[in-house]
């Protein structure tokens, strides 16, 4: 299926958010996620089904001062 991740289109085989993130190389990464503008906590990623055309945002925390 084709999904939009951080503004770029990707083809993934996974049907849920956790699987799509794994395919895209985010395994073990500390990230925040949103699907179509809605925050998705880590414990809900595996249960969140995706459809083609979904807009996913992946954000990594930044340190600074």
MDTraj code that builds the backbone (N, CA, C; nanometers):
import mdtraj as md
import numpy as np

residues = "UNK UNK UNK UNK UNK UNK UNK UNK UNK UNK UNK UNK UNK UNK UNK UNK UNK UNK UNK UNK UNK UNK UNK UNK UNK UNK UNK UNK UNK UNK UNK UNK UNK UNK UNK UNK UNK UNK UNK UNK UNK UNK UNK UNK UNK UNK UNK UNK UNK UNK UNK UNK UNK UNK UNK UNK UNK UNK UNK UNK UNK UNK UNK UNK UNK".split()
xyz = np.array([
    [0.0844, -0.1159, 0.0000],
    [0.0000, 0.0000, 0.0000],
    [0.0897, 0.1231, 0.0000],
    [0.0390, 0.2300, -0.0492],
    [0.1145, 0.3549, -0.0586],
    [0.0692, 0.4507, 0.0517],
    [0.1681, 0.4976, 0.1319],
    [0.1391, 0.5908, 0.2406],
    [0.2343, 0.7099, 0.2320],
    [0.1922, 0.8215, 0.2876],
    [0.2728, 0.9432, 0.2889],
    [0.3374, 0.9554, 0.4258],
    [0.4709, 0.9503, 0.4302],
    [0.5441, 0.9566, 0.5565],
    [0.6343, 1.0793, 0.5543],
    [0.6074, 1.1721, 0.6439],
    [0.6856, 1.2961, 0.6534],
    [0.6999, 1.3636, 0.5174],
    [0.5938, 1.3615, 0.4397],
    [0.5909, 1.4315, 0.3121],
    [0.6416, 1.3526, 0.1926],
    [0.6864, 1.2278, 0.2131],
    [0.7353, 1.1439, 0.1033],
    [0.6502, 1.0177, 0.0919],
    [0.6189, 0.9776, -0.0306],
    [0.5403, 0.8569, -0.0539],
    [0.6276, 0.7333, -0.0407],
    [0.5721, 0.6294, 0.0254],
    [0.6408, 0.5014, 0.0438],
    [0.5429, 0.3878, 0.0159],
    [0.5950, 0.2791, -0.0395],
    [0.5186, 0.1553, -0.0556],
    [0.5534, 0.0625, 0.0593],
    [0.4530, 0.0133, 0.1312],
    [0.4749, -0.0811, 0.2410],
    [0.3798, -0.1991, 0.2264],
    [0.4203, -0.3112, 0.2801],
    [0.3361, -0.4312, 0.2807],
    [0.2518, -0.4407, 0.4078],
    [0.3009, -0.3792, 0.5157],
    [0.2337, -0.3873, 0.6455],
    [0.0948, -0.3249, 0.6378],
    [0.0064, -0.3749, 0.7221],
    [-0.1297, -0.3231, 0.7281],
    [-0.1581, -0.2480, 0.8573],
    [-0.0563, -0.2373, 0.9455],
    [-0.0743, -0.1581, 1.0672],
    [0.0442, -0.0637, 1.0836],
    [0.0292, 0.0330, 1.1722],
    [0.1315, 0.1364, 1.1883],
    [0.2633, 0.0781, 1.2370],
    [0.2602, -0.0121, 1.3330],
    [0.3843, -0.0701, 1.3856],
    [0.4610, -0.1424, 1.2753],
    [0.3923, -0.2186, 1.1940],
    [0.4568, -0.2902, 1.0847],
    [0.5145, -0.1962, 0.9807],
    [0.4413, -0.0912, 0.9488],
    [0.4897, 0.0066, 0.8515],
    [0.6153, 0.0759, 0.9035],
    [0.6154, 0.1114, 1.0311],
    [0.7334, 0.1750, 1.0892],
    [0.8535, 0.0815, 1.0854],
    [0.8305, -0.0472, 1.1124],
    [0.9396, -0.1448, 1.1058],
    [0.9948, -0.1539, 0.9635],
    [0.9071, -0.1599, 0.8647],
    [0.9517, -0.1659, 0.7249],
    [1.0326, -0.0428, 0.6862],
    [0.9990, 0.0697, 0.7444],
    [1.0658, 0.1956, 0.7110],
    [1.1929, 0.2189, 0.7923],
    [1.2292, 0.1242, 0.8797],
    [1.3561, 0.1331, 0.9514],
    [1.3518, 0.2000, 1.0869],
    [1.2352, 0.2101, 1.1468],
    [1.2232, 0.2768, 1.2762],
    [1.2249, 0.1816, 1.3955],
    [1.2648, 0.0565, 1.3763],
    [1.2678, -0.0405, 1.4856],
    [1.3642, 0.0079, 1.5939],
    [1.3159, 0.0131, 1.7166],
    [1.3989, 0.0527, 1.8295],
    [1.4187, 0.2028, 1.8450],
    [1.3696, 0.2815, 1.7520],
    [1.3870, 0.4264, 1.7596],
    [1.2886, 0.4878, 1.8583],
    [1.3314, 0.5905, 1.9274],
    [1.2431, 0.6655, 2.0160],
    [1.1797, 0.7752, 1.9314],
    [1.0502, 0.7579, 1.9040],
    [0.9799, 0.8487, 1.8134],
    [0.8394, 0.8762, 1.8645],
    [0.7805, 0.9806, 1.8116],
    [0.6381, 1.0093, 1.8300],
    [0.5731, 0.9939, 1.6931],
    [0.4488, 0.9483, 1.6907],
    [0.3815, 0.9257, 1.5632],
    [0.2423, 0.9881, 1.5622],
    [0.2018, 1.0258, 1.4414],
    [0.0662, 1.0750, 1.4194],
    [0.0181, 1.0204, 1.2855],
    [-0.1091, 0.9879, 1.2776],
    [-0.1706, 0.9439, 1.1532],
    [-0.2843, 1.0405, 1.1229],
    [-0.2761, 1.1021, 1.0064],
    [-0.3760, 1.2016, 0.9646],
    [-0.3970, 1.3090, 1.0700],
    [-0.2859, 1.3512, 1.1326],
    [-0.2909, 1.4591, 1.2296],
    [-0.3296, 1.4193, 1.3711],
    [-0.3571, 1.2909, 1.3940],
    [-0.3958, 1.2426, 1.5262],
    [-0.2790, 1.1677, 1.5898],
    [-0.2364, 1.2112, 1.7096],
    [-0.1282, 1.1447, 1.7827],
    [-0.1620, 0.9983, 1.8070],
    [-0.0635, 0.9096, 1.7875],
    [-0.0813, 0.7666, 1.8140],
    [0.0269, 0.7236, 1.9121],
    [-0.0106, 0.6907, 2.0372],
    [0.0888, 0.6461, 2.1344],
    [0.1492, 0.5123, 2.0937],
    [0.2683, 0.4865, 2.1442],
    [0.3419, 0.3657, 2.1079],
    [0.2602, 0.2387, 2.1315],
    [0.1880, 0.2311, 2.2416],
    [0.1139, 0.1085, 2.2730],
    [-0.0082, 0.0860, 2.1839],
    [-0.0425, 0.1807, 2.0974],
    [-0.1557, 0.1638, 2.0051],
    [-0.1123, 0.1431, 1.8605],
    [0.0176, 0.1491, 1.8328],
    [0.0647, 0.1399, 1.6944],
    [0.0351, 0.0051, 1.6298],
    [0.0517, -0.1040, 1.7042],
    [0.0303, -0.2374, 1.6473],
    [-0.1166, -0.2604, 1.6129],
    [-0.2062, -0.1979, 1.6859],
    [-0.3488, -0.2181, 1.6624],
    [-0.4117, -0.1189, 1.5667],
    [-0.3327, -0.0253, 1.5163],
    [-0.3891, 0.0773, 1.4294],
    [-0.3753, 0.0365, 1.2828],
    [-0.4859, -0.0017, 1.2221],
    [-0.4861, -0.0410, 1.0811],
    [-0.4667, 0.0805, 0.9924],
    [-0.3934, 0.0600, 0.8843],
    [-0.3691, 0.1665, 0.7871],
    [-0.4423, 0.1375, 0.6573],
    [-0.4756, 0.2437, 0.5862],
    [-0.5324, 0.2340, 0.4523],
    [-0.4399, 0.3107, 0.3592],
    [-0.4428, 0.2779, 0.2330],
    [-0.3633, 0.3507, 0.1354],
    [-0.3943, 0.4991, 0.1396],
    [-0.2925, 0.5808, 0.1242],
    [-0.3100, 0.7246, 0.1213],
    [-0.3035, 0.7920, 0.2569],
    [-0.2886, 0.7129, 0.3649],
    [-0.2801, 0.7730, 0.4982],
    [-0.1578, 0.8637, 0.5064],
    [-0.1682, 0.9690, 0.5883],
    [-0.0588, 1.0640, 0.6091],
    [-0.0010, 1.0386, 0.7482],
    [0.1252, 0.9951, 0.7519],
    [0.1915, 0.9594, 0.8768],
    [0.3052, 1.0568, 0.9035],
    [0.3122, 1.1026, 1.0258],
    [0.4227, 1.1877, 1.0699],
    [0.5026, 1.1119, 1.1748],
    [0.6343, 1.1119, 1.1583],
    [0.7252, 1.0469, 1.2533],
    [0.8206, 1.1546, 1.3022],
    [0.8218, 1.1758, 1.4326],
    [0.9053, 1.2801, 1.4908],
    [0.9982, 1.2208, 1.5954],
    [1.1244, 1.2633, 1.5923],
    [1.2219, 1.2208, 1.6929],
    [1.2422, 1.3354, 1.7906],
    [1.2512, 1.3055, 1.9205],
    [1.2734, 1.4118, 2.0175],
    [1.4102, 1.4763, 1.9966],
    [1.4166, 1.6063, 2.0241],
    [1.5418, 1.6797, 2.0081],
    [1.5840, 1.7355, 2.1434],
    [1.7134, 1.7401, 2.1640],
    [1.7660, 1.8011, 2.2853],
    [1.8260, 1.9358, 2.2481],
    [1.8223, 2.0223, 2.3397],
    [1.8798, 2.1536, 2.3134],
    [1.8590, 2.2443, 2.4317],
    [1.9017, 2.3636, 2.4150],
    [1.8872, 2.4522, 2.5288],
    [1.8910, 2.5951, 2.4898],
])
top = md.Topology()
chain = top.add_chain()
for i, resn in enumerate(residues, 1):
    res = top.add_residue(resn, chain, resSeq=i)
    for name in ("N", "CA", "C"):
        top.add_atom(name, md.element.get_by_symbol(name[0]), res)
traj = md.Trajectory(xyz[None], top)
